[in-house]
Amino acid sequence: MNDIRQKKENVKMHLKNLRHDLKKMHLEVTEELTLPCPDDVKELMNKMDQLLKLIESK
């Protein structure tokens, strides 16, 4: 049971970080009218891949 709880907390943490990064990127696009750096987009994609792997692991 502890393992499931830890996994849930890890998923929450990843989602919170992704949300923060996406909000920041969105503000840059909408308010500053600048496109995100390709490396930043790649980093977010990698974070989402990590989250998927965490969710899919048993």
Beta strands, then each sheet from edge to edge (+ up, - down):
end
